[in-house]
Amino acid sequence: MKRRKRTMIKKMTKYSFVVFHREVEDFLRNLQKIGVVDVTRQKRAIDSYSMEKFEEIAQYNAAVNNLGKLRDEALKNKVEIPAEKPYAEDYLAFYKESLALKETLKSRIYTLKGEYAAALPWGTFTEKNFADIEALGYKPYFYCVSAQRYQKEWEEQYPVHIFNEYEGKVYFAILMEGENKPELKLQEIAFPEVPADVLAAELAGCEKAFEETSANLLALTNCIDDLKTTKDELFGNLDLYLANGGSQKKADETIVIFEAFAPTEIDPQVVEFLENNNVYYLSEAAKPEDNPPIKLKNNFFAKLYEPIGELYMLPKYGELDLTVFFAPFYMLFFGLCLGDMGYGLVLIIAGLAVNFAVKAYANYGKLIAWLGLGAVIMPALNGTVFGAKLYDFIPMPTSITDLFFNDMQMFWFAILFGIFQIIFARMIQSVYAFVKGNWNLGFSALGWAICIAWATLAYASSEASFPYPAWVNYIALGGLALILFFSSDAKNPLVRVFKGVTSLYDSTGVFGDVLSYIRLFGLGTSGGILGFVVNSIAMNLSEIPYAGWFFMGLMLVVGHIFVLLLSCLGAFVHPLRLTFIEFYKNAGFEGGGRAYNPLKKGNE
């Protein structure tokens, strides 16, 4: 089974369709209901020639749609479809003739059935029968009564001829001389002009012709592809004609050409709408060069971070969406910058409150709660709670307190965490390049990831006497070789090596990226210091006679709220920079996509 490539970007289908200008408003109003984004709209004037071709295209489109529905219905009802195409020089003309004939026959069969039902009780007769009666000077009057109401006395008063007794009724005629009329309190009825046997023969002929015509239409379903081909050729010729300025400009006769995109998952809904509205359209899988809109597809956690990624730019179509990769880093970076478990707990409570109390902003509430969780996890490394150390007010044994990081350890942790993100980003770039078949970029990015990891290990070994196996150096040489030989796609090996050597200058950029992560330590430490200052001032205020406890409490609440807001600002902004510059750059992110903006009510 072929594995589906996941890019976290929903697949799009590109639609192109043509609408006559008088129908645009209704078309767009209906289009709003299915959420198709309008990309471009072109209005083109048409002359009599292009108008004729446009109507011809519409006829082909209607034929294709109707025959497609006929085929689907036949397959659903298990009706056999003729294997051969019908013999016809012009399939569209044959379709129109067959369809018109079928409708005519359908109407005629309905009429004949009614006439036959009315004529059947009177039996068979000929025009000669009535001609003979008239020659004798008689005029017939026709009646129909129930068998209970029929009176034998009428036969004694008048010359009565009973045609038939049918379904409890008596059908009879009274013959009168000259202009005389029977003196009966009965409603005279019309006598059928055509006898039942003649109508039955005609009905059988019409039903047979109807079946033959239906079979011809079913056989035409084998010609759908031929009709589509002709339709596309006509549209291409018309488009070329209009593009070359072949039509005369007429403001009252125009067509509107739309290009739209919709998620592939709703293709059946879009196609059904277009076919029901008898709109000519073309559809194909969207390609990156079409610049389709971007609709991200992420899990419940990464989806919360989509608004953060959109602050920079969306990935272009066909590119890897990095939201799911930067989301956990951003949460933890936020926690490092905030630098206080107490503040993290406040954010969790506030985020959950927003999530449950304000449904319109529930996702933002969840995001705040997750960021708060990051602000509980990361400051737990050094035990900072509301500007104090956890072990200052909770008794702990030395074996536990020694596990908390001091400032220098937090400094190196921030740098190592940043290096890990850079290596992770390079690996993402490498794997995605391999998936796309870009082997040079894939091997080069892999080489950089190996060399960065080795350089980190080598520096740690030199500073902290941290030994590592000698074979690691050979892996590093392999990584260096990947950089030297795969940083360029040149066929000349000397050129490849030369460009590989020059690409090593990028190591200065990597070093600069690593240093950028020091801000994680700096912001976290400054937040902790500000919290400590608030606590110190509050403790001094507590010494004020009588009202000291009030001022201390006020200072703690107001001061920590101020520090929380100030720290949140830095904790939000600086991880953005690390994500959009350091992480995105090392992951090879290009971006430039535009957001999926489905046509909604109120859109122009």
C-alpha positions in Angstrom: 0.0 0.0 0.0 1.3 3.4 -0.9 1.9 5.6 2.1 0.3 9.0 2.1 2.6 11.9 2.5 1.6 14.2 5.4 2.4 17.8 5.1 -0.1 19.2 7.6 -1.5 21.3 4.8 -4.9 20.3 3.4 -4.9 19.3 -0.3 -6.7 21.7 -2.6 -8.6 21.3 -5.8 -8.4 24.0 -8.4 -11.6 24.9 -10.2 -12.1 27.1 -13.3 -15.7 27.9 -14.3 -17.5 30.3 -16.6 -20.7 32.2 -15.6 -22.8 34.4 -17.8 -22.8 37.9 -16.3 -26.6 37.9 -15.5 -26.2 34.8 -13.4 -23.1 35.9 -11.4 -25.0 37.3 -8.4 -27.1 34.3 -7.8 -24.2 32.0 -8.5 -22.0 33.7 -5.9 -24.9 33.7 -3.4 -25.3 30.0 -3.7 -21.5 29.5 -3.8 -21.3 31.0 -0.3 -23.0 28.0 1.1 -20.2 25.5 0.3 -17.1 27.6 1.2 -15.1 28.0 -2.0 -12.5 30.6 -2.0 -12.6 33.1 -4.9 -9.1 33.6 -6.2 -9.6 35.6 -9.4 -12.5 37.0 -11.2 -12.3 38.2 -14.8 -15.0 39.9 -16.8 -14.8 39.6 -20.6 -17.0 41.2 -23.2 -18.5 38.9 -25.8 -19.9 39.4 -29.3 -22.4 37.3 -31.2 -19.8 34.7 -32.2 -18.5 34.2 -28.7 -22.0 34.3 -27.3 -22.9 31.5 -29.7 -19.9 29.5 -28.7 -20.6 30.0 -25.0 -24.1 28.7 -25.4 -22.7 25.7 -27.4 -20.3 25.0 -24.5 -23.2 25.2 -22.1 -25.1 22.6 -24.2 -22.1 20.2 -24.1 -21.8 20.8 -20.4 -25.5 20.0 -19.8 -25.2 16.9 -22.0 -22.1 15.6 -20.0 -23.8 16.3 -16.6 -27.1 14.7 -17.6 -25.6 11.6 -19.2 -23.3 11.2 -16.1 -26.4 11.2 -13.9 -28.2 8.8 -16.2 -25.2 6.4 -16.1 -25.0 6.6 -12.3 -28.7 5.9 -12.0 -28.5 2.9 -14.3 -25.6 1.5 -12.4 -27.4 2.0 -9.1 -30.6 0.3 -10.4 -28.4 -2.4 -12.1 -29.7 -1.5 -15.6 -27.6 -2.9 -18.4 -25.8 -0.2 -20.4 -25.2 -1.0 -24.1 -21.6 -1.8 -24.7 -21.3 0.0 -28.0 -21.5 3.7 -28.8 -24.5 4.7 -30.9 -23.8 5.4 -34.6 -24.0 9.2 -35.0 -21.8 11.8 -36.7 -22.6 14.4 -34.0 -23.1 13.1 -30.5 -24.5 16.3 -29.2 -27.1 16.6 -31.9 -28.0 12.9 -31.4 -28.3 13.6 -27.7 -30.6 16.6 -28.2 -32.8 14.7 -30.7 -33.0 11.7 -28.5 -33.8 13.7 -25.4 -36.4 15.7 -27.2 -37.9 12.6 -28.6 -37.9 10.9 -25.2 -39.8 13.8 -23.7 -42.3 13.9 -26.5 -42.9 10.2 -26.3 -43.2 10.4 -22.5 -45.9 13.1 -22.9 -47.7 11.1 -25.7 -47.7 7.9 -23.6 -49.2 9.7 -20.7 -52.0 11.1 -23.0 -52.6 7.8 -24.7 -52.9 6.0 -21.4 -55.6 8.4 -20.4 -57.4 8.1 -23.7 -57.2 4.4 -23.7 -58.6 4.2 -20.2 -61.6 6.3 -21.4 -62.1 4.4 -24.6 -61.7 0.8 -23.3 -65.3 0.5 -21.8 -66.9 1.4 -25.2 -65.2 -1.6 -27.0 -64.3 -1.6 -30.7 -66.0 0.5 -33.4 -65.2 2.1 -36.7 -66.2 5.4 -38.3 -68.3 3.4 -40.8 -70.6 2.3 -38.0 -71.5 5.8 -37.2 -71.7 6.8 -40.8 -74.3 4.1 -41.4 -76.3 5.3 -38.4 -76.3 8.9 -39.7 -77.4 7.6 -43.1 -80.5 6.1 -41.6 -81.4 9.5 -40.1 -80.4 8.7 -36.5 -78.2 10.6 -34.1 -76.6 8.8 -31.1 -76.6 10.1 -27.6 -74.1 8.5 -25.2 -74.6 7.8 -21.5 -72.9 6.0 -18.6 -74.7 5.0 -15.4 -74.1 2.5 -12.6 -75.7 -0.9 -13.1 -78.1 -0.1 -10.2 -79.4 3.1 -11.8 -79.9 1.5 -15.2 -83.6 1.1 -16.0 -85.0 -1.5 -18.4 -87.9 0.8 -19.1 -85.6 3.0 -21.2 -85.3 0.1 -23.7 -89.1 0.2 -24.1 -89.1 4.0 -24.6 -86.1 4.4 -26.9 -83.9 2.4 -29.2 -81.1 1.6 -26.8 -77.7 0.0 -27.8 -75.6 -1.2 -24.8 -71.9 -1.1 -25.7 -70.5 -2.6 -22.6 -71.0 -3.3 -18.9 -67.6 -2.5 -17.3 -66.6 -2.2 -13.7 -70.2 -1.9 -12.4 -71.2 0.6 -15.0 -73.4 0.4 -18.1 -72.2 2.2 -21.2 -75.0 2.7 -23.7 -76.3 4.9 -26.6 -79.8 6.0 -27.5 -80.6 6.6 -31.2 -82.9 9.5 -31.9 -84.4 10.7 -35.2 -83.7 14.2 -36.4 -83.1 16.7 -33.7 -85.1 14.9 -31.0 -83.3 14.2 -27.7 -84.0 11.6 -25.1 -86.0 12.9 -22.1 -83.8 11.3 -19.5 -82.4 13.0 -16.4 -78.9 11.8 -17.2 -75.7 13.7 -18.1 -74.6 13.1 -21.6 -70.9 12.1 -21.9 -68.4 12.4 -24.7 -67.8 9.4 -26.9 -64.1 8.6 -27.7 -63.0 9.6 -31.1 -60.6 6.7 -31.4 -61.4 3.1 -30.4 -59.5 1.3 -27.6 -57.8 -1.2 -29.9 -56.3 1.5 -32.1 -55.2 3.4 -29.0 -53.6 0.3 -27.6 -51.7 -0.3 -30.8 -50.4 3.3 -30.8 -49.5 3.1 -27.1 -47.5 -0.1 -27.6 -45.6 1.6 -30.5 -44.9 4.7 -28.4 -43.7 2.6 -25.5 -41.4 0.6 -27.8 -40.0 3.8 -29.3 -39.6 5.2 -25.7 -37.5 2.1 -24.7 -35.4 2.4 -27.9 -34.8 6.1 -27.3 -33.9 5.4 -23.6 -31.5 2.7 -24.8 -29.9 5.2 -27.2 -29.4 7.7 -24.4 -27.8 4.9 -22.2 -25.5 4.1 -25.1 -24.6 7.7 -25.3 -23.1 7.5 -21.8 -20.2 5.7 -23.5 -19.6 9.0 -25.3 -19.2 11.2 -22.2 -15.4 11.4 -22.7 -15.9 12.4 -26.3 -18.3 15.1 -25.4 -15.9 16.3 -22.7 -13.1 16.5 -25.2 -15.1 18.5 -27.6 -16.3 20.8 -24.8 -12.8 21.5 -23.6 -11.7 22.2 -27.2 -14.5 24.7 -27.7 -13.7 26.4 -24.4 -10.0 26.6 -25.3 -10.9 28.1 -28.7 -13.3 30.6 -27.1 -10.7 31.5 -24.4 -8.1 32.1 -27.1 -10.6 34.2 -29.1 -11.4 36.4 -26.2 -7.8 36.7 -25.1 -6.8 37.9 -28.6 -9.5 40.6 -28.4 -11.6 38.9 -31.1 -14.9 40.1 -29.6 -16.3 43.6 -29.7 -16.6 45.3 -26.3 -20.2 45.3 -25.2 -21.0 46.2 -21.7 -24.3 44.4 -21.6 -23.0 41.0 -22.9 -20.2 39.7 -20.7 -19.1 36.4 -19.1 -17.2 36.1 -15.8 -14.4 33.6 -15.5 -13.7 32.4 -12.0 -10.7 30.5 -10.6 -11.4 29.0 -7.2 -9.9 26.6 -4.8 -11.6 24.3 -2.3 -10.3 21.5 0.0 -10.2 18.2 -1.9 -12.2 16.6 0.9 -15.3 18.6 -0.2 -14.9 17.9 -3.9 -18.2 15.9 -4.2 -20.1 18.8 -2.6 -18.5 21.4 -5.0 -19.0 19.2 -8.1 -22.7 18.6 -7.2 -23.3 22.3 -6.8 -21.6 23.2 -10.1 -23.5 20.4 -12.0 -26.8 21.3 -10.4 -26.3 24.9 -11.5 -25.3 23.8 -15.0 -22.0 25.7 -14.8 -19.1 24.8 -17.2 -16.1 24.0 -15.1 -12.7 22.3 -15.1 -11.1 20.8 -12.0 -7.7 19.4 -11.3 -5.5 18.8 -8.3 -3.9 22.1 -7.2 -0.1 22.5 -7.9 2.3 24.7 -6.0 2.7 26.9 -9.1 -1.1 27.6 -8.9 -0.4 29.4 -5.6 -3.5 27.8 -3.9 -4.6 29.1 -0.5 -3.3 27.3 2.6 -5.5 25.6 5.1 -3.5 23.9 7.9 -4.4 20.5 9.3 -2.9 19.8 12.7 -3.7 17.9 15.9 -5.5 19.4 18.9 -2.2 20.7 20.4 -0.4 22.1 17.4 -3.7 23.7 16.1 -3.6 26.1 19.1 -0.2 27.5 17.9 -1.4 28.1 14.3 -2.2 31.8 15.1 1.4 32.2 16.3 2.8 30.8 13.1 0.5 33.1 11.1 2.1 36.1 12.7 5.1 35.4 10.5 3.8 33.8 7.4 2.1 30.6 6.2 4.0 27.9 4.4 3.6 27.8 0.6 1.5 25.0 -0.9 3.5 21.8 -1.0 5.9 22.9 1.7 6.1 21.3 5.2 4.1 23.1 7.9 6.4 23.5 10.9 3.6 24.3 13.4 3.6 20.8 14.9 7.4 20.9 15.3 7.8 24.4 16.8 4.7 24.2 19.1 6.4 22.2 22.0 9.6 24.3 21.7 7.6 27.5 21.9 5.7 26.3 25.0 9.0 25.4 26.8 10.8 28.5 25.6 7.9 30.6 27.0 8.3 28.8 30.3 12.1 29.5 30.4 11.5 33.2 29.6 8.8 33.6 32.2 11.0 31.8 34.7 8.5 31.3 37.5 6.3 28.3 38.4 3.9 30.5 40.4 3.2 32.7 37.3 2.8 29.5 35.2 0.1 28.3 37.7 -1.7 31.6 37.4 -1.7 31.3 33.6 -3.1 27.7 33.8 -5.9 28.9 36.0 -6.6 32.0 33.8 -6.5 29.9 30.6 -8.9 27.3 31.9 -11.2 30.0 33.1 -11.3 31.6 29.6 -11.7 28.2 28.0 -14.8 27.4 30.0 -16.3 30.9 30.4 -15.8 32.5 27.0 -16.5 30.0 24.3 -15.6 32.4 21.5 -12.0 32.5 22.8 -11.8 28.9 24.0 -8.8 28.1 21.9 -6.9 31.1 23.2 -7.7 30.0 26.7 -6.3 26.5 26.0 -3.1 28.1 24.5 -2.6 30.2 27.6 -3.1 27.1 29.8 -0.5 25.1 27.8 2.0 28.0 27.9 1.3 28.1 31.7 2.2 24.5 31.9 5.5 25.2 30.1 6.0 27.9 32.7 5.6 25.4 35.5 7.8 22.7 33.9 10.9 24.8 33.0 11.2 27.0 36.1 11.0 23.8 38.1 14.6 23.3 37.0 15.8 26.0 39.4 12.7 25.9 41.7 11.6 29.6 41.3 8.1 30.3 42.7 6.8 33.9 42.9 10.4 35.3 43.0 11.5 32.9 45.8 13.1 29.5 45.7 10.9 26.5 46.4 13.2 25.1 49.0 13.2 28.4 50.9 9.7 27.8 52.3 9.4 24.0 51.8 11.9 22.0 53.9 13.8 19.6 51.7 16.9 17.4 52.2 20.2 18.5 50.6 20.0 15.5 48.3 16.9 17.1 46.7 18.0 20.8 46.8 21.2 19.8 45.0 19.1 18.7 42.0 17.9 22.3 41.4 19.9 24.2 38.8 21.9 27.3 39.7 22.2 30.3 37.4 25.3 29.0 35.5 23.6 25.6 35.0 20.5 27.4 33.7 22.7 29.4 31.4 24.2 26.3 29.8 20.9 24.5 29.7 19.4 27.4 27.7 22.3 27.2 25.2 22.1 23.3 25.0 18.3 23.5 24.5 18.8 26.0 21.7 21.5 23.8 20.0 19.1 20.8 20.3 16.4 22.8 18.4 18.9 23.8 15.7 20.0 20.2 15.2 16.4 19.1 15.2 15.6 21.8 12.6 18.4 20.6 10.3 17.2 17.1 10.6 13.7 18.2 9.6 15.2 19.9 6.6 17.2 16.8 5.7 14.3 14.3 6.0 11.9 16.6 4.0 14.5 17.1 1.3 15.0 13.4 1.0 11.2 12.9 0.7 11.1 15.5 -2.0 14.0 13.9 -3.9 16.4 16.7 -3.3 19.4 14.5 -2.3 22.0 17.3 -2.3 20.1 19.4 0.2 19.2 16.3 2.3 22.8 15.2 2.7 24.1 18.7 3.2 21.6 19.4 6.0 22.4 16.0 7.6 26.1 16.9 7.5 25.4 20.2 9.3 23.3 18.4 12.0 26.2 15.9 12.6 28.9 18.6 12.7 26.9 20.9 15.1 26.3 17.9 17.4 30.0 17.0 17.3 31.1 20.5 17.9 28.8 20.7 21.0 30.2 17.4 22.3 33.8 18.5 21.7 33.4 21.8 23.5 31.7 20.1 26.4 34.5 17.6 26.6 37.2 20.3 26.6 35.4 22.4 29.2 34.1 19.8 31.6 36.5 16.9 30.9 33.6 15.0 29.4 35.1 12.0 27.4 33.5 10.5 24.4 34.5 7.6 22.1 37.1 8.2 19.4 34.8 6.8 16.7 32.6 9.9 17.1 35.3 11.9 15.4 35.0 9.7 12.3 31.2 10.4 12.2 32.0 14.1 12.4 34.4 13.7 9.4 31.6 12.0 7.5 29.3 14.9 8.3 32.0 17.3 7.0 32.3 15.3 3.8 28.6 15.6 3.3 28.8 19.3 3.6 31.8 19.6 1.2 30.4 17.3 -1.5 26.6 18.0 -1.3 26.4 21.7 -0.7 26.2 22.2 -4.5 24.6 20.4 -7.4 27.5 21.1 -9.8 28.6 18.1 -11.8 32.3 19.1 -11.6 33.7 17.6 -8.3 36.2 20.5 -7.9 33.4 23.0 -8.1 31.4 21.0 -5.6 34.3 20.9 -3.1 35.0 24.6 -3.6 31.4 25.6 -3.0 31.3 23.2 0.0 34.3 24.9 1.5 32.7 28.3 1.0 29.5 27.0 2.6 31.4 26.4 5.8 31.2 30.1 6.4 27.7 29.4 7.5 29.2 28.1 10.7 29.5 31.7 11.9 25.7 32.0 11.4 25.1 28.8 13.4 27.3 30.2 16.2 25.3 33.4 16.2 22.1 31.4 16.3 23.3 29.5 19.3 24.1 32.7 21.1 20.6 33.9 20.5 19.3 31.3 22.9 21.1 33.0 25.8 18.1 35.4 25.9 16.1 32.4 27.3 18.3 32.5 30.3 18.5 36.2 30.5 14.7 36.8 30.5 14.0 34.0 32.9 16.6 35.3 35.4 15.4 38.9 35.1 11.8 37.8 35.8 13.0 35.9 38.9 15.0 38.9 40.1 12.0 41.2 39.6 9.8 38.8 41.6 12.5 38.7 44.3 12.5 42.6 44.4 8.8 42.7 44.8 9.0 40.2 47.7 11.8 42.3 49.3 9.8 45.5 49.1 6.7 43.8 50.5 8.7 42.4 53.4 9.9 45.9 54.2 6.4 47.3 54.0 5.2 44.7 56.5 7.2 46.6 59.2 4.9 49.6 58.9 3.0 49.8 62.2 -0.7 48.6 62.2 -1.2 48.7 58.4 2.0 46.9 57.4 0.3 43.6 56.6 -2.2 45.4 54.3 0.6 47.2 52.4 2.6 44.1 52.2 -0.3 42.1 50.7 -1.1 45.0 48.3 2.5 45.1 47.1 2.7 41.4 46.6 -0.5 41.3 44.5 0.1 44.4 42.5 3.8 43.9 42.2 3.6 40.3 41.0 0.8 41.1 38.6 3.0 43.8 37.1 6.0 41.5 36.9 3.7 38.7 35.4 2.4 41.0 32.7 5.9 42.4 31.9 7.4 38.9 31.9 4.6 37.5 29.7 5.4 40.2 27.1 9.0 39.2 26.9 8.2 35.5 27.1 5.8 35.8 24.2 8.0 38.0 21.9 11.5 36.4 22.3 10.4 32.8 21.6 8.8 34.2 18.4 12.2 35.5 17.3 13.9 32.2 18.1 11.1 30.3 16.2 10.9 32.6 13.1 14.6 33.3 12.6 16.7 30.5 14.2 14.3 27.5 13.8 12.6 28.4 10.5 16.0 29.3 8.9 17.7 26.1 10.0 14.7 24.0 8.9 14.8 25.6 5.4 11.4 27.2 5.7 10.5 29.4 2.7 6.9 30.4 3.3 4.9 32.9 1.4 1.5 31.1 1.4 -1.8 32.9 1.6 -4.5 32.0 4.0 -7.6 30.0 2.9 -10.4 32.5 2.9 -13.6 30.8 1.9 -16.4 32.9 0.3 -18.7 33.8 3.1 -21.8 36.0 3.4 -20.8 39.6 3.5 -17.7 39.0 1.3 -17.4 41.3 -1.7 
